[in-house]
Amino acid sequence: MGFGAVAGLTILITVIISLAIPFAIIWLLVVVFRNVAGGPGPRWTPRDPAADALRYRFASGQITQAEFEEAMRALGYEKRP
């Protein structure tokens, strides 16, 4: 391995580290602020499998709207606006 190969490898490693350090700092800040703010946000809200099953049955026509609304109320969901 000649001097040129060692110099090229050194430059490559330097560039990779120069890009990785700011990326790691930004990622760390995002993780910290996300946890301080109360989690990742509304897209991560847990889904209710029973409500999902009712929505599927209503969408496929297996139950009527009245049955769907009654079952959703029984699960504790209010009527959506």
Helices and strands as residue ranges (DSSP letters): H 3-36, G 42-44, H 49-59, H 65-74
